[in-house]
């Protein structure tokens, strides 16, 4: 039976689902996705580390920001 509204096409392996899976199988696209996830994870880590030193160690936002400068010098 065909879905008249097309709502199930995205979830039941319809043409849109096959195109999305094909995009992930391409090496250049999957490498870009992995790189994007790693960079976003690093940015989240910097954010939560800054929040941690401000709330636990009672540093000012300026002190927390300056504490990242040595890490940037090596990266």
Backbone bond lengths (Angstrom), bond angles and torsions (degrees), N, CA, C in turn:
res aa  C-N    CA-C-N  psi(-1)  N-CA   C-N-CA  omega(-1)  CA-C   N-CA-C  phi
1 X - - - 1.453 - - 1.527 108.54 -
2 X 1.276 117.02 134.91 1.460 122.56 -178.42 1.525 110.09 -90.10
3 X 1.327 115.78 140.52 1.455 121.67 178.26 1.530 108.37 -79.68
4 X 1.332 119.13 113.33 1.463 119.98 -175.50 1.523 113.72 -69.01
5 X 1.316 118.18 -29.68 1.460 119.50 -177.40 1.520 112.17 -85.48
6 X 1.304 118.37 -17.48 1.460 121.31 -178.96 1.509 113.79 79.21
7 X 1.324 117.44 5.73 1.461 120.62 -176.73 1.523 112.25 -68.94
8 X 1.335 117.13 -31.26 1.455 119.40 -178.00 1.525 112.51 -83.29
9 X 1.317 117.97 -9.73 1.460 120.92 -178.25 1.515 112.69 -60.42
10 X 1.307 116.66 -32.94 1.461 119.76 -179.21 1.512 112.28 -72.07
11 X 1.306 117.11 -31.29 1.460 120.21 -172.18 1.519 113.31 -103.74
12 X 1.299 118.09 -18.07 1.450 119.38 -174.12 1.526 113.02 -101.26
13 X 1.305 118.26 20.34 1.451 120.42 178.59 1.516 112.85 80.09
14 X 1.313 116.40 26.75 1.453 120.82 178.06 1.524 110.75 -70.36
15 X 1.326 117.86 -169.06 1.465 120.14 -177.41 1.521 113.39 -60.52
16 X 1.317 117.37 -36.31 1.470 118.73 179.40 1.526 111.03 -67.02
17 X 1.318 116.61 -40.27 1.466 120.37 179.02 1.515 112.05 -64.53
18 X 1.334 116.37 -37.48 1.469 119.52 178.54 1.515 111.10 -68.72
19 X 1.325 117.50 -37.16 1.465 119.89 178.38 1.528 110.89 -66.99
20 X 1.316 117.62 -39.37 1.462 120.40 179.52 1.526 110.76 -65.52
21 X 1.329 116.72 -41.27 1.464 119.92 178.95 1.519 110.85 -67.65
22 X 1.324 117.66 -34.56 1.461 120.29 178.84 1.525 111.37 -67.82
23 X 1.317 117.35 -32.77 1.460 120.09 178.85 1.526 111.37 -66.63
24 X 1.324 117.10 -33.59 1.458 120.57 -179.58 1.525 110.43 -76.33
25 X 1.312 117.51 -29.57 1.465 120.54 -178.75 1.520 113.09 -73.83
26 X 1.312 118.73 -19.11 1.463 120.53 179.02 1.523 108.97 -73.14
27 X 1.344 118.56 129.49 1.469 120.40 -173.51 1.524 114.22 -60.83
28 X 1.324 117.28 -39.36 1.460 118.09 -178.16 1.527 111.31 -68.92
29 X 1.312 117.71 -33.51 1.453 120.33 178.89 1.519 111.26 -75.41
30 X 1.329 116.70 -42.58 1.468 118.36 -178.97 1.522 110.58 -66.99
31 X 1.333 118.01 -35.40 1.464 120.29 175.46 1.516 111.85 -64.17
32 X 1.331 115.94 -38.08 1.466 119.76 177.44 1.521 111.00 -66.34
33 X 1.332 116.81 -39.05 1.463 120.00 178.55 1.524 111.23 -64.69
34 X 1.321 117.24 -41.93 1.468 120.89 179.44 1.523 110.02 -64.99
35 X 1.328 116.91 -43.76 1.464 120.85 178.59 1.517 110.72 -61.15
36 X 1.316 116.85 -42.15 1.461 121.21 179.69 1.532 110.98 -63.58
37 X 1.329 117.14 -42.63 1.467 120.03 179.20 1.526 111.11 -65.02
38 X 1.327 117.67 -40.26 1.468 120.10 179.42 1.527 111.54 -66.91
39 X 1.323 117.51 -41.38 1.462 119.33 179.97 1.529 111.29 -67.91
40 X 1.329 116.68 -38.87 1.463 119.07 176.99 1.528 110.92 -66.05
41 X 1.321 117.19 -37.34 1.462 120.33 176.87 1.518 111.92 -64.17
42 X 1.333 116.23 -39.03 1.469 119.67 177.93 1.523 110.87 -65.58
43 X 1.322 116.86 -41.47 1.466 119.48 179.15 1.525 111.15 -65.18
44 X 1.330 116.32 -38.70 1.458 119.43 177.13 1.528 110.52 -64.82
45 X 1.327 116.35 -37.97 1.461 120.10 177.95 1.512 112.11 -62.58
46 X 1.337 116.74 -42.46 1.462 119.85 177.36 1.524 110.99 -63.66
47 X 1.323 116.51 -40.57 1.462 120.21 -179.84 1.522 111.05 -62.46
48 X 1.343 116.60 -49.37 1.461 119.14 -176.92 1.525 112.14 -70.89
49 X 1.319 117.60 -29.48 1.467 119.47 175.09 1.522 110.39 -67.26
50 X 1.325 117.12 -41.49 1.463 120.12 177.29 1.526 110.88 -63.62
51 X 1.322 116.91 -41.22 1.461 119.88 177.26 1.528 111.04 -63.80
52 X 1.325 116.62 -38.10 1.459 121.31 -179.22 1.527 111.31 -63.79
53 X 1.335 117.10 -49.76 1.469 118.50 -177.05 1.521 111.45 -68.80
54 X 1.326 117.25 -26.91 1.463 118.46 176.87 1.523 111.59 -74.24
55 X 1.323 117.41 -39.12 1.470 118.32 -175.88 1.526 112.62 -86.19
56 X 1.327 118.19 -37.50 1.465 119.96 -175.46 1.525 111.31 -87.98
57 X 1.326 116.76 -44.86 1.461 120.23 -177.11 1.528 113.01 -94.39
58 X 1.332 116.65 -1.92 1.465 123.22 176.92 1.523 111.76 58.91
59 X 1.320 116.91 41.36 1.459 120.94 174.93 1.521 108.88 -83.79
60 X 1.315 116.05 154.32 1.457 120.14 174.16 1.533 108.48 -76.73
61 X 1.324 117.97 163.08 1.463 119.27 176.59 1.529 112.55 -59.24
62 X 1.326 117.40 -33.71 1.460 120.32 177.72 1.527 110.87 -66.27
63 X 1.319 117.39 -43.67 1.463 120.44 177.88 1.526 111.28 -63.34
64 X 1.322 116.75 -41.23 1.467 119.97 178.95 1.520 110.59 -64.17
65 X 1.325 117.29 -41.75 1.459 120.65 178.59 1.514 112.28 -65.99
66 X 1.323 116.96 -41.49 1.467 120.56 179.60 1.518 112.07 -69.32
67 X 1.326 117.29 -23.91 1.465 119.19 179.22 1.525 112.00 -68.41
68 X 1.325 118.53 -18.62 1.457 121.85 178.48 1.523 113.09 -85.62
69 X 1.300 118.91 -12.12 1.462 120.65 -178.10 1.528 113.60 -60.60
70 X 1.337 120.73 -42.68 1.479 118.21 176.43 1.521 113.27 -60.94
71 X 1.329 117.91 -34.89 1.469 119.53 177.77 1.518 111.08 -67.46
72 X 1.318 117.66 -36.54 1.462 120.70 179.45 1.525 111.40 -70.08
73 X 1.325 117.37 -27.82 1.464 119.77 179.49 1.534 110.93 -67.83
74 X 1.334 117.47 -30.40 1.460 120.76 179.35 1.517 112.30 -88.88
75 X 1.326 118.66 -21.45 1.459 120.92 -175.53 1.434 110.82 -97.83
